[in-house]
Amino acid sequence: MNDPTSYQNLNKLMRIKIKKIVENYSTKFQWRNDGTDSLMDVGFGPGDITIDILLPLLPENFERLVGIDISSKMIEYARKQHQHPKVSFEQFDIGRKLEDQELNGIKPFDHITSFYVLHYNVHNLDIAFKNMWNLLKPAGDLCILHIAQSYAFQIYKRLYQKEKWARYMYDIDNNVSPHEDVEKQVEEFIGLLKVAGFSECEIKTHNEDYIRETNEYKAFYKSVNPFIYRIPEEDQDEYMEDFCREAIALGYNLDDVNSPNCRFNNRHVDFVIYAKK
């Protein structure tokens, strides 16, 4: 995620999905009897989900809510935009071993959440899940919303075949799921969670269509594109035009491409993961 302001303005569809998931799964959370719960939100982005959806979920006398993110840009933005005496935003990479980085005062939590983040760490999931296990208190739990498949992944693969863009997308395998088979991914995730130490694991799959008109479609995928910050600014518009052309070639447009309000669909297969320590 590269532009926190744009992403926050364009992620309304995802906010609706996340809010629904959080409301449904909050009844499964192992809430403390004394109400002094603590929660860590992994990959908070601009921080709006942390503040607008997770904060109201917590008991009135909760202990702390900590958002972690790898991006210093996101941390700076969230700290300026979302201030609360019991909420903090810290720099931390969930895909790196704990002993290899500063914890910045991070200590075990009662609950961990993560929404649309782990697809950026598909080859470090074993480390990410082990870190989450280590950062949970005994009997703690986690809730994750993960993109298992996405039309956007197919577009990235096609753009990677173009010589002009390939050099900026050298780590594409870190950002696109290696498995097309959803059932195989479920088995892999359950296995990784159990190896990490989780005693109870549940994964449910959801198909979700995110439909946007052309300008919003380009703006949104520019804001979340993991490669575009490497591309010279003068070439970024061309890259996004190529992104749309590949979407059309794959049949992801819902209207005539000459229509000024041509809509594009980005279908996800999402995993909702719940696990207990």
C-alpha positions as a Python dict, from the first residue, in 0.01 Angstrom:
ca = {
    (1, 'M'): (0, 0, 0),
    (2, 'N'): (156, 326, -115),
    (3, 'D'): (-89, 613, -70),
    (4, 'P'): (-274, 610, 265),
    (5, 'T'): (-504, 899, 176),
    (6, 'S'): (-615, 750, -156),
    (7, 'Y'): (-657, 405, -8),
    (8, 'Q'): (-869, 532, 281),
    (9, 'N'): (-1090, 724, 37),
    (10, 'L'): (-1126, 426, -198),
    (11, 'N'): (-1162, 127, 36),
    (12, 'K'): (-1531, 170, 122),
    (13, 'L'): (-1626, -170, -26),
    (14, 'M'): (-1360, -347, 177),
    (15, 'R'): (-1459, -160, 493),
    (16, 'I'): (-1811, -300, 459),
    (17, 'K'): (-1675, -654, 424),
    (18, 'I'): (-1435, -618, 716),
    (19, 'K'): (-1702, -466, 943),
    (20, 'K'): (-1933, -758, 870),
    (21, 'I'): (-1658, -1014, 942),
    (22, 'V'): (-1558, -843, 1266),
    (23, 'E'): (-1918, -824, 1389),
    (24, 'N'): (-1977, -1192, 1309),
    (25, 'Y'): (-1656, -1319, 1465),
    (26, 'S'): (-1649, -1095, 1771),
    (27, 'T'): (-1891, -1339, 1934),
    (28, 'K'): (-1621, -1609, 1906),
    (29, 'F'): (-1347, -1398, 2065),
    (30, 'Q'): (-1232, -1514, 2407),
    (31, 'W'): (-1314, -1191, 2589),
    (32, 'R'): (-1167, -1136, 2934),
    (33, 'N'): (-1406, -1141, 3227),
    (34, 'D'): (-1260, -817, 3363),
    (35, 'G'): (-1284, -639, 3027),
    (36, 'T'): (-916, -539, 3016),
    (37, 'D'): (-862, -688, 2673),
    (38, 'S'): (-570, -601, 2448),
    (39, 'L'): (-570, -631, 2069),
    (40, 'M'): (-306, -608, 1798),
    (41, 'D'): (-408, -521, 1441),
    (42, 'V'): (-152, -650, 1189),
    (43, 'G'): (-103, -434, 880),
    (44, 'F'): (-331, -146, 976),
    (45, 'G'): (-262, 61, 660),
    (46, 'P'): (-405, 412, 708),
    (47, 'G'): (-550, 312, 1046),
    (48, 'D'): (-916, 374, 970),
    (49, 'I'): (-1020, 10, 1024),
    (50, 'T'): (-832, 1, 1355),
    (51, 'I'): (-1005, 314, 1484),
    (52, 'D'): (-1348, 298, 1321),
    (53, 'I'): (-1420, -76, 1343),
    (54, 'L'): (-1193, -241, 1600),
    (55, 'L'): (-1187, 29, 1868),
    (56, 'P'): (-1569, 35, 1916),
    (57, 'L'): (-1559, -344, 1946),
    (58, 'L'): (-1344, -340, 2259),
    (59, 'P'): (-1477, -325, 2616),
    (60, 'E'): (-1491, 22, 2769),
    (61, 'N'): (-1200, -49, 3005),
    (62, 'F'): (-979, -226, 2747),
    (63, 'E'): (-607, -217, 2815),
    (64, 'R'): (-456, -127, 2476),
    (65, 'L'): (-504, -141, 2100),
    (66, 'V'): (-184, -156, 1895),
    (67, 'G'): (-160, -139, 1517),
    (68, 'I'): (156, -268, 1353),
    (69, 'D'): (269, -208, 996),
    (70, 'I'): (590, -238, 797),
    (71, 'S'): (541, 99, 627),
    (72, 'S'): (679, 412, 794),
    (73, 'K'): (451, 618, 566),
    (74, 'M'): (143, 444, 705),
    (75, 'I'): (261, 482, 1063),
    (76, 'E'): (322, 854, 1019),
    (77, 'Y'): (-21, 899, 860),
    (78, 'A'): (-207, 694, 1122),
    (79, 'R'): (-38, 870, 1413),
    (80, 'K'): (-143, 1208, 1275),
    (81, 'Q'): (-498, 1114, 1177),
    (82, 'H'): (-603, 875, 1453),
    (83, 'Q'): (-511, 972, 1806),
    (84, 'H'): (-641, 797, 2116),
    (85, 'P'): (-481, 759, 2461),
    (86, 'K'): (-500, 378, 2450),
    (87, 'V'): (-415, 332, 2082),
    (88, 'S'): (-66, 326, 1932),
    (89, 'F'): (77, 255, 1588),
    (90, 'E'): (416, 83, 1571),
    (91, 'Q'): (655, -27, 1298),
    (92, 'F'): (690, -403, 1289),
    (93, 'D'): (721, -671, 1020),
    (94, 'I'): (503, -973, 1099),
    (95, 'G'): (690, -1170, 830),
    (96, 'R'): (1030, -1143, 1004),
    (97, 'K'): (1142, -1343, 1305),
    (98, 'L'): (1086, -1168, 1637),
    (99, 'E'): (1450, -1199, 1738),
    (100, 'D'): (1559, -1013, 1423),
    (101, 'Q'): (1376, -688, 1496),
    (102, 'E'): (1293, -439, 1766),
    (103, 'L'): (966, -511, 1946),
    (104, 'N'): (905, -140, 2018),
    (105, 'G'): (738, -226, 2346),
    (106, 'I'): (508, -483, 2184),
    (107, 'K'): (407, -753, 2432),
    (108, 'P'): (152, -1038, 2420),
    (109, 'F'): (-212, -960, 2342),
    (110, 'D'): (-549, -1122, 2405),
    (111, 'H'): (-653, -1091, 2040),
    (112, 'I'): (-491, -1040, 1700),
    (113, 'T'): (-662, -927, 1380),
    (114, 'S'): (-533, -884, 1026),
    (115, 'F'): (-731, -780, 720),
    (116, 'Y'): (-613, -812, 360),
    (117, 'V'): (-244, -818, 453),
    (118, 'L'): (-100, -1169, 446),
    (119, 'H'): (-110, -1201, 66),
    (120, 'Y'): (193, -970, 76),
    (121, 'N'): (376, -1238, 281),
    (122, 'V'): (277, -1560, 106),
    (123, 'H'): (626, -1708, 136),
    (124, 'N'): (668, -1607, 501),
    (125, 'L'): (339, -1735, 637),
    (126, 'D'): (513, -1984, 865),
    (127, 'I'): (703, -1699, 1031),
    (128, 'A'): (396, -1474, 1040),
    (129, 'F'): (179, -1738, 1209),
    (130, 'K'): (453, -1828, 1458),
    (131, 'N'): (498, -1460, 1543),
    (132, 'M'): (125, -1427, 1602),
    (133, 'W'): (127, -1733, 1825),
    (134, 'N'): (417, -1589, 2026),
    (135, 'L'): (243, -1252, 2052),
    (136, 'L'): (-78, -1399, 2192),
    (137, 'K'): (-142, -1458, 2560),
    (138, 'P'): (-244, -1809, 2668),
    (139, 'A'): (-595, -1882, 2531),
    (140, 'G'): (-565, -1581, 2302),
    (141, 'D'): (-722, -1586, 1956),
    (142, 'L'): (-685, -1438, 1612),
    (143, 'C'): (-911, -1344, 1322),
    (144, 'I'): (-765, -1298, 973),
    (145, 'L'): (-920, -1196, 643),
    (146, 'H'): (-692, -1314, 362),
    (147, 'I'): (-708, -1292, -18),
    (148, 'A'): (-656, -1645, -144),
    (149, 'Q'): (-731, -1565, -507),
    (150, 'S'): (-786, -1239, -691),
    (151, 'Y'): (-833, -1124, -1048),
    (152, 'A'): (-559, -870, -972),
    (153, 'F'): (-309, -1153, -919),
    (154, 'Q'): (-370, -1269, -1277),
    (155, 'I'): (-312, -917, -1405),
    (156, 'Y'): (17, -891, -1215),
    (157, 'K'): (133, -1217, -1374),
    (158, 'R'): (59, -1083, -1723),
    (159, 'L'): (229, -751, -1657),
    (160, 'Y'): (534, -939, -1531),
    (161, 'Q'): (567, -1092, -1878),
    (162, 'K'): (623, -746, -2026),
    (163, 'E'): (988, -646, -2044),
    (164, 'K'): (920, -285, -1946),
    (165, 'W'): (755, -382, -1616),
    (166, 'A'): (927, -707, -1522),
    (167, 'R'): (1229, -535, -1366),
    (168, 'Y'): (1002, -355, -1120),
    (169, 'M'): (811, -674, -1034),
    (170, 'Y'): (1107, -901, -953),
    (171, 'D'): (948, -1020, -627),
    (172, 'I'): (607, -1099, -777),
    (173, 'D'): (613, -1443, -612),
    (174, 'N'): (604, -1274, -271),
    (175, 'N'): (281, -1095, -359),
    (176, 'V'): (81, -1357, -546),
    (177, 'S'): (-42, -1685, -403),
    (178, 'P'): (152, -1982, -545),
    (179, 'H'): (-165, -2197, -548),
    (180, 'E'): (-465, -2166, -778),
    (181, 'D'): (-636, -2451, -594),
    (182, 'V'): (-838, -2307, -303),
    (183, 'E'): (-872, -2642, -124),
    (184, 'K'): (-495, -2688, -137),
    (185, 'Q'): (-449, -2343, 15),
    (186, 'V'): (-691, -2427, 297),
    (187, 'E'): (-494, -2743, 376),
    (188, 'E'): (-167, -2551, 369),
    (189, 'F'): (-297, -2277, 600),
    (190, 'I'): (-439, -2526, 851),
    (191, 'G'): (-105, -2708, 850),
    (192, 'L'): (94, -2388, 905),
    (193, 'L'): (-133, -2275, 1188),
    (194, 'K'): (-100, -2609, 1365),
    (195, 'V'): (278, -2615, 1322),
    (196, 'A'): (287, -2265, 1471),
    (197, 'G'): (110, -2404, 1778),
    (198, 'F'): (-256, -2311, 1737),
    (199, 'S'): (-488, -2569, 1890),
    (200, 'E'): (-812, -2474, 1717),
    (201, 'C'): (-824, -2358, 1355),
    (202, 'E'): (-1118, -2273, 1131),
    (203, 'I'): (-1114, -2143, 773),
    (204, 'K'): (-1421, -2037, 578),
    (205, 'T'): (-1412, -1928, 214),
    (206, 'H'): (-1607, -1635, 70),
    (207, 'N'): (-1642, -1520, -291),
    (208, 'E'): (-1655, -1143, -317),
    (209, 'D'): (-1700, -914, -617),
    (210, 'Y'): (-1556, -561, -593),
    (211, 'I'): (-1693, -354, -881),
    (212, 'R'): (-1554, -10, -966),
    (213, 'E'): (-1578, 233, -1256),
    (214, 'T'): (-1262, 287, -1462),
    (215, 'N'): (-1114, 589, -1283),
    (216, 'E'): (-1182, 451, -936),
    (217, 'Y'): (-1055, 108, -1045),
    (218, 'K'): (-723, 255, -1160),
    (219, 'A'): (-689, 479, -856),
    (220, 'F'): (-759, 195, -612),
    (221, 'Y'): (-516, -50, -767),
    (222, 'K'): (-253, 218, -791),
    (223, 'S'): (-292, 281, -418),
    (224, 'V'): (-246, -87, -325),
    (225, 'N'): (-9, -199, -600),
    (226, 'P'): (304, -345, -436),
    (227, 'F'): (530, -263, -731),
    (228, 'I'): (432, 84, -848),
    (229, 'Y'): (651, 277, -602),
    (230, 'R'): (953, 139, -791),
    (231, 'I'): (828, 266, -1126),
    (232, 'P'): (936, 618, -1228),
    (233, 'E'): (652, 861, -1171),
    (234, 'E'): (641, 956, -1539),
    (235, 'D'): (571, 590, -1629),
    (236, 'Q'): (311, 511, -1364),
    (237, 'D'): (10, 621, -1569),
    (238, 'E'): (123, 398, -1855),
    (239, 'Y'): (160, 108, -1612),
    (240, 'M'): (-196, 156, -1489),
    (241, 'E'): (-324, 182, -1847),
    (242, 'D'): (-153, -152, -1913),
    (243, 'F'): (-316, -285, -1596),
    (244, 'C'): (-658, -196, -1738),
    (245, 'R'): (-574, -337, -2081),
    (246, 'E'): (-483, -670, -1922),
    (247, 'A'): (-804, -663, -1720),
    (248, 'I'): (-997, -618, -2045),
    (249, 'A'): (-800, -897, -2215),
    (250, 'L'): (-899, -1126, -1927),
    (251, 'G'): (-1264, -1024, -1954),
    (252, 'Y'): (-1286, -844, -1620),
    (253, 'N'): (-1470, -542, -1768),
    (254, 'L'): (-1847, -551, -1721),
    (255, 'D'): (-1934, -290, -1985),
    (256, 'D'): (-1820, -185, -2330),
    (257, 'V'): (-1461, -63, -2300),
    (258, 'N'): (-1553, 256, -2489),
    (259, 'S'): (-1808, 350, -2226),
    (260, 'P'): (-1686, 647, -2017),
    (261, 'N'): (-1814, 470, -1705),
    (262, 'C'): (-1693, 121, -1791),
    (263, 'R'): (-1699, -94, -1478),
    (264, 'F'): (-1440, -351, -1380),
    (265, 'N'): (-1480, -642, -1143),
    (266, 'N'): (-1209, -773, -914),
    (267, 'R'): (-1331, -1101, -775),
    (268, 'H'): (-1171, -1233, -458),
    (269, 'V'): (-1177, -1571, -299),
    (270, 'D'): (-1126, -1471, 64),
    (271, 'F'): (-1033, -1683, 363),
    (272, 'V'): (-1177, -1594, 702),
    (273, 'I'): (-943, -1758, 951),
    (274, 'Y'): (-1013, -1801, 1320),
    (275, 'A'): (-765, -1974, 1550),
    (276, 'K'): (-701, -2009, 1924),
    (277, 'K'): (-376, -2052, 2112),
}
